[in-house]
Amino acid sequence: MLFDQMKLGKITLKNRVVMCPLTRSRATADHIPTALMAEYYAQRADAGLIISEGTSPSKNGSGYPRIPGLYNEEQVLGWKKVTAAVHEKNGRIFAQLMHTGAVSNLLNMEAGARVMSASSHQLVGQMYTDQQGLQPHSPAAEMTSAEIESTIEEYVSAARNAIRAGFDGVEVHGANGYLIEQFLRKTTNLRRDSWGGDIQNRSKFLFEVVRRIGNKIGFDRVGVRLSPFGTAAGMSSYPGMKDEYVYVLEKLAKLHLAYVHLLDHSAMGGGEVPADAKAAFRKAFDGKLILAGNYEAIRAEQDLNTGAAQMIAFGRPFISNPDLVKKMKAGAPLTQPDPSTFYTPGAKGYTDYPSSA
Ligand SMILES: Cc1cc2nc3c(=O)[nH]c(=O)nc-3n(C[C@H](O)[C@H](O)[C@H](O)COP(=O)(O)O)c2cc1C
C-alpha cells in the first residue's frame, strides 16, 4: 500500500510516502531559497509528496537563521527553481508555512522585524544565532488585534506566493510550539479577548488562517500539521488536551482539506500520545490523514492497512537517504543521518548523502 498511488485533491501522488517538513537552514541570511536547495529537494522527489521545510510567511516569523521565507519576490523566484526541479522529476511539493512566533531571536531576523506571540512571554532556554552563537530567546510581545489581523493576512499572501512559486499546495504549521500552537495552548495563550479563553477561541487563529487561505487557493490545496500532546519549544501537555484536539479535528474535517498531518514525537523526547487519543483523533477526522514520528516501512504498512492513516511521513530517514523510497521497496538498510550537519550551511550532510539511483 505504501507504494500505491493516491489522489490528493486534484493531484495524484505516485506513492503514499511523504517527506516530512525538515528545517535545514540552507537558505541565505536573507531567507532566500538557493540552487543547493533545489538540488536537495530534487534528489528526494521519489517521495509521493514532499513537504518543504518550515517557511516563514512574514519577516516577523523568521526566528531561525537561514530558514526560507515566502514574503518577497526574491523568495518566490528562489522557490520557483525548487518546485521546477521537483516537478521535472515528477514529484509533488507543498510549502510548509511556519511562523516561529516566540521561538525567535532578533539576530536571526531582518531589520524591523518583531518577535510576537499570543501573549507576551520569553521562552526559556537558548537558540542558535550565526552572529553570536547560542543566545536567549528574544522576549515576545503580545499581539494586538490589528497585528493578529495583519499576521493572518501575511499567511494568506504567503500561500498565494507559494502557488505562484509553483507549489502544489501549502501545509499550515500548527505544531511543534510555533505561533499557531502558541495560540492553541492555554499555557501560552493567556488572552482575555476573543482570541483567548476556551479552545473555541484559542483555535480561532488557526481557523482564520486556514479558512482564508482555503478561500484563496482552494481547500483541496491546504494541509494542516498538528502535534497534540507535543512538548516542543516550551509547550506542556495538560489534562483535557485530547478533547481540545478532538474539537479542532472535528472542525477541520468539515473544511474538506487536502489532509491533516499528526505527529507523535515521543521517540524524539516529545510528549507521548496516548493510544485512546490516537483512536479519538482518527474518529474525529475522517479525511486524509498523514501520520509522522519514527516510522519505518513495516509500521507504515500496518498503519495504512488498518486505516489509521492514508499517508506516512518520514523525517530523519529522508535526510540521509535521498533514495528512501527505493531502499524501502528493496528492504535495503538505511544510512543514519549525522545530526551535526542538520542546520549547518553548505552541501556537507545535505546533498552529499549517497543514492543508489
Ligand atoms: C532536522 C530536523 C528539522 C525539522 N524541521 C521541521 C520543520 O521545519 N517543520 C516541522 O513541522 N517539523 C520539523 N521537524 C520534525 C519532522 O518533520 C518529523 O516530524 C520528526 O523528525 C519525526 O519524524 P522522524 O522520526 O521520521 O524523523 C524537524 C525534524 C528534524 C530532525
The ligand as an SDF file (V2000), in Angstrom:
LIG
                    3D

 31 33  0  0  0  0  0  0  0  0999 V2000
   16.4970   18.4430   11.4080 C   0  0  0  0  0  0  0  0  0  0  0  0
   15.0060   18.4850   11.6430 C   0  0  0  0  0  0  0  0  0  0  0  0
   14.2840   19.5800   11.2140 C   0  0  0  0  0  0  0  0  0  0  0  0
   12.8900   19.6220   11.3880 C   0  0  0  0  0  0  0  0  0  0  0  0
   12.1960   20.7000   10.9030 N   0  0  0  0  0  0  0  0  0  0  0  0
   10.8420   20.6920   10.9530 C   0  0  0  0  0  0  0  0  0  0  0  0
   10.0960   21.7410   10.3330 C   0  0  0  0  0  0  0  0  0  0  0  0
   10.6340   22.6650    9.6960 O   0  0  0  0  0  0  0  0  0  0  0  0
    8.7530   21.6860   10.4270 N   0  0  0  0  0  0  0  0  0  0  0  0
    8.1040   20.6770   11.0980 C   0  0  0  0  0  0  0  0  0  0  0  0
    6.8790   20.6660   11.1590 O   0  0  0  0  0  0  0  0  0  0  0  0
    8.7980   19.6680   11.6890 N   0  0  0  0  0  0  0  0  0  0  0  0
   10.1360   19.6380   11.6040 C   0  0  0  0  0  0  0  0  0  0  0  0
   10.8280   18.5720   12.1350 N   0  0  0  0  0  0  0  0  0  0  0  0
   10.0890   17.3960   12.6400 C   0  0  0  0  0  0  0  0  0  0  0  0
    9.9560   16.3610   11.4940 C   0  0  0  0  0  0  0  0  0  0  0  0
    9.0910   16.8700   10.4880 O   0  0  0  0  0  0  0  0  0  0  0  0
    9.3940   14.9980   11.9650 C   0  0  0  0  0  0  0  0  0  0  0  0
    8.0920   15.1560   12.4540 O   0  0  0  0  0  0  0  0  0  0  0  0
   10.2810   14.3430   13.0030 C   0  0  0  0  0  0  0  0  0  0  0  0
   11.6200   14.2850   12.5540 O   0  0  0  0  0  0  0  0  0  0  0  0
    9.7920   12.9380   13.3420 C   0  0  0  0  0  0  0  0  0  0  0  0
    9.8490   12.1040   12.2050 O   0  0  0  0  0  0  0  0  0  0  0  0
   11.0420   11.0110   12.0550 P   0  0  0  0  0  0  0  0  0  0  0  0
   11.0050   10.1910   13.3140 O   0  0  0  0  0  0  0  0  0  0  0  0
   10.6490   10.2270   10.8320 O   0  0  0  0  0  0  0  0  0  0  0  0
   12.3060   11.7630   11.9070 O   0  0  0  0  0  0  0  0  0  0  0  0
   12.2190   18.5300   12.0210 C   0  0  0  0  0  0  0  0  0  0  0  0
   12.9700   17.4360   12.4730 C   0  0  0  0  0  0  0  0  0  0  0  0
   14.3450   17.3910   12.2800 C   0  0  0  0  0  0  0  0  0  0  0  0
   15.1050   16.1620   12.7300 C   0  0  0  0  0  0  0  0  0  0  0  0
  1  2  1  0
  2  3  1  0
  2 30  2  0
  3  4  2  0
  4  5  1  0
  4 28  1  0
  5  6  2  0
  6  7  1  0
  6 13  1  0
  7  8  2  0
  7  9  1  0
  9 10  1  0
 10 11  2  0
 10 12  1  0
 12 13  2  0
 13 14  1  0
 14 15  1  0
 14 28  1  0
 15 16  1  0
 16 17  1  0
 16 18  1  0
 18 19  1  0
 18 20  1  0
 20 21  1  0
 20 22  1  0
 22 23  1  0
 23 24  1  0
 24 25  2  0
 24 26  1  0
 24 27  1  0
 28 29  2  0
 29 30  1  0
 30 31  1  0
M  END
$$$$
